[in-house]
Amino acid sequence: MAKMPISGAKAIEYVAEDSIGSGTYGVTPDNPTMKWLGLVNPFTPHIAKGYEEVRYLGAYDATDMLQKMRNMKVDGELTASLTYKPQDWDFMQYITGSTTGLSDSVDSLSIAQYTDEKWILYKGCMLTRWELTLPKEGIATVDVDMTIGDVADPTGTDFIGTGSHASESTDDPFLWEDITGLKMDSNDPPTTEIAHSVGDLTLSITNEVELPKDISSTKWTRAEGAVVKKRDISVSMELTWVDIDSFFTLVKNGTKQNLQFTLGGKTFTIKGLIPPEYNPEITPDNFIGETVTFLMDQPDLTIA
């Protein structure tokens, strides 16, 4: 009989574990209410066992000296990446720590993968990158990277208990043209609409996460918790100039800016942006402009 490749139903859903420090990191809640993440494509887990190679001197009468080598398992690494088209902002809180802005305490997640009629649970998932890209021609896209503490073996037994699986959202994903109230100046909050033509817009948040290990841990990676050590925020915009002096002056004076826009029922205010350089390409045939990636000085983000 010919072997058939894996096909059919494939699904990704998630649920928050208890907050860091509660002692339940890497534990999927009993009877969970799983949540729909968005239009996910693709989801890519990475499972790697670390080995250490040892070459050694053999016994005096050995005749296979070239092969005197051992490889021993010393650690495990679990990561994953995914891309999704957002239909709401619920998943963003697992990089920011809060639904209204930034928090030092960030929840871990359990992510369930359903493939080939088998469930795989990835536990102790911590987001390390969440990057929103709003292309001027296309659907908003979020790229996510995460580090993971534990993984269960594939099983045909559903883990849900008396809980519930996620239901697919019928909401439309977000578009660049849905952005309203795009403002930037030095006020808090900003009050001035951006005079220049704005194209692609990117908001990126990265967390540096460490998973402390414990020799008595039963988790696959030996991780017993997660610590967010540092957070970086980045904003970039494609700008086509409608005047020469305004942005030139911002760069020359190093004036700190605040940016605000509304999308998907939420208003985002990103503070502490510094335009670092002015280097537009000037040609006979093209508009004048550039893609600007701002530096951040005491960055802050609020969501309302």
N, C-alpha and C positions, 0 to 999 in steps of 0.2 A: 504494500500500500504506500502510495506517495505521501511524503510528509508535507503538511500544510504550514505555511508561515503564520505567525501570530496575527490575528485580525479581530474584527468585531469590536465590542464595547471597550472603550478606554475612558477613564475619568480621573479627575484630580479634585479633591476637596480638602478642607482644613478645619481645624478647631484650635482655639487658644488653650494652652496649658496654663497652670497657675503662674503668677508672676515670679520672676527671679527672686531667690532667697526664701521661697516658701517651703522648700524641701521636696517639691514635686516636679522639678525640672525633668523632662524626658518621660513623663507619665501621661498617657492619653486619658482624659477624664472618662469615667464610667458613663455609659449611656449618653454619648455626646450628641449635641446638635451640630452637625457638620454644616459648613458654610460654602457657598458658591464663590469662587475667586474672581471669575471673569472669563473672557473668551481666551482660554489658554492654548497656546501653540507656539513652541513645543514645551514639554517638561523633560529635563535631562538630569537624572540622578547620576552620581559618580561614587562608586564604592571601590576603595582600594585598600589592600592590606600591605603594610610596610614590612619589608624584609631587610635584614642586615646580613651581608655576605662576609664569611670568615674563611680565609685561606690559612692553611696550617701545615706544620711539618709532620710527615707521616712516620710510621714505625720504621725501624732500621731496615727491615726486609721488604718494605712496600715496593711494588713495581708499577703503581699507577699514580706517581707523584703529581702529574699534571692535572689530575682530577681531585686533588685533596682540597675540597671546598664544601662548605656548608652554608645554607641559607635558612635563617630562622625568622619567624614572625615576631615583630617587635611592637607594632602599633597598627591602628586602623584609621582611615580617613574617610569621612562621609561629607559630601557636598552635593549641591544641586543648583541648577539654574532653570529659569522658566521665563517665558515671554507671554504677556497677556494684554488684551484690549480691555481697558477698565470700563465697567458699567456703573460703578460707584467707587467710593474712596475708602471702603472698610479695611482693605488689606494694607493700606499705607501706614496705619498705626503701629504695625509690627517692625517699622524702621524708625518712626518718630517717637514711639512710646506713648503717644496720646492722640486722640481724635481731634484735639483743638490746637496742637502745636508740638513742642518738643518736651520730652521727659527723659530723665536719666534711667528710669526703670522701664525695661522693654520686655514684653511677654514672649515666651517661647511658644512654638506651634507644634502640633502633630499634623502631618500631611498624609493623606491616604491616597494611594494609587491603586486603581482597579484596572487590571490588564489580564487578558486571557482567562477570565473567570477566577482570578486570584487577587487577593488583597495584599498590599505591602504597606506597612505603617512606618513612616519616617518620624522619629520622635526627637524632641529637643532641637527643633529647627530654629535657627536665629538668622534673621536677614542681615546680610553684610552690604548689599547694594540694592537700591531701589531707584530706577532712573526713568523718569517720564519724558517721552519725546512727543512733541506736538508738531508734526510736519505740516507745512502749509498746503500740501496736497496729499491727504491720506488720513487714516484713523489714528487717534492717540494710542501710543504703545508704551507699556512699562516692561523694562527688563529687570529681572531680579536674580541675585546670587544669594546663597545661604550656606551656612555651615550646620552640620547635623550631629547630634550626640549618639543616636542609637537607631537601629533598624530591626524590624521583626522579619522573620522568614516568611516568604509567600505562603498564603493559606487560602483555602476555599471557604473557610468559615468566616462569616461576616462578624465584624467586631462591634457593630452598632448597638447590640442589646436592645433596650427599650427606647433608644434615642432615635435619630432620624438622619437620613442622608440629605445632602444639599439638593435643592431644586434649581433648575436652570432659570436664570433671570431672562426676562423678555425685554429688558431695557436696551435702548440703543447704546453702543459705545460712543465715547466722546470724540468730537472733531475739533480741529484747530479753529474753524469758523464759529464754533460755539463760544469762544472766549469773549467775554465782555469786561468792561471796566479796566482795561489795561492802562496802568498809570505808573509813572516813575519820576521821583524827585527826592529831595532830601527831607521832606516832611514825613511825619509819622502819625497817621498813615499818609501815603502819597496822595496828592490831589491833582497832579498834572498829567493829562493824557500824553502818551509818547507821540511826539511830532513826526518822527520818522516812520517809514513803512516797516512793519515787523513781520518777518517770515517765520521760519522754524524757531521753536522755543523748547529748551531742555532744562529740566530741574532734576538734579541728581543728589541723592543722599547716600552716604556710605558710613557704616558703623564698623569700627575695629572691634571684633569680638574674640575673646579668649575663652576656651573651654578648659577649666582646671581639671586635672586628672586625679583619680584616686585608685590606689592599687586594689582596694576591695570592691571597686565598682563592678557591677554585673553588666553594664552597658557595653556595646560592641567597641566603642572608642575609648572606654574607661573614663569618659567625661562625667562629672558629677554636678555640673552647674555651668552657668554662662555669665561672663562679665563683659559689659560694653565699656571699652576703655577710652574710645575717642569717636567723635562724629565729625564728618566733613559735609558741607553743603556746597553745591556748585550750580551756577545758572549761566546759560549761554543763550544768545539771541542773534538771529540773522537780521541785520538792520540795513535798510537802503535809505541813504540820506536824502532829506528834503531841504536841508540847509547845511552849510559847511561848518559854522562856528559853534553850534551848541554842544555837540559831542566832543569836538576838539577842545573846548574849554573845560569840559568835565575831566578829560584825561590830563590836560596840562595842570589843572589845580588839584587833582586827586580827590575830587568831591565825592563823599560817600552817598550812595543812593539807596532808596527803598523801592521795591517793586510790588505791585499788586495786580491781581487779575481774578476773575470769577469764572468758574467752569464746573459743570455738573452739580450745581446747587451749593458749591462751596467757594468762599473767597479766600485766596491765598495771599498772604503778605510776607515777603521775604526781605529781611533787613540786613544792611551791612554790605552792600555791593559796591565794589570799586572798579571802575573801568581802567584796565592797566595800560592800554596802548591804543594808538590811533594809526592804522596803516592800511587805508583803503586802496584798492587797486583802481587806477584811473586809466581808462582806455577810451578810444574814440567811439566805440559802439555800445558799451555796456553802461548800466546805471552805476552810480558810485555808492559803495557800501562795503560791509564786511560782517563776518560772524564774530561776535564779541563774547569771550568767556570772562566773566567777572571774577576778580579776587574777592575774598570775603573777610570782613573785619568785624569781629564779635557778631557772627551771623545769628539770626533768629528767624523763626518761622511760626506764624500763627494761621490757624484755619478756623473760619467762622461760617 
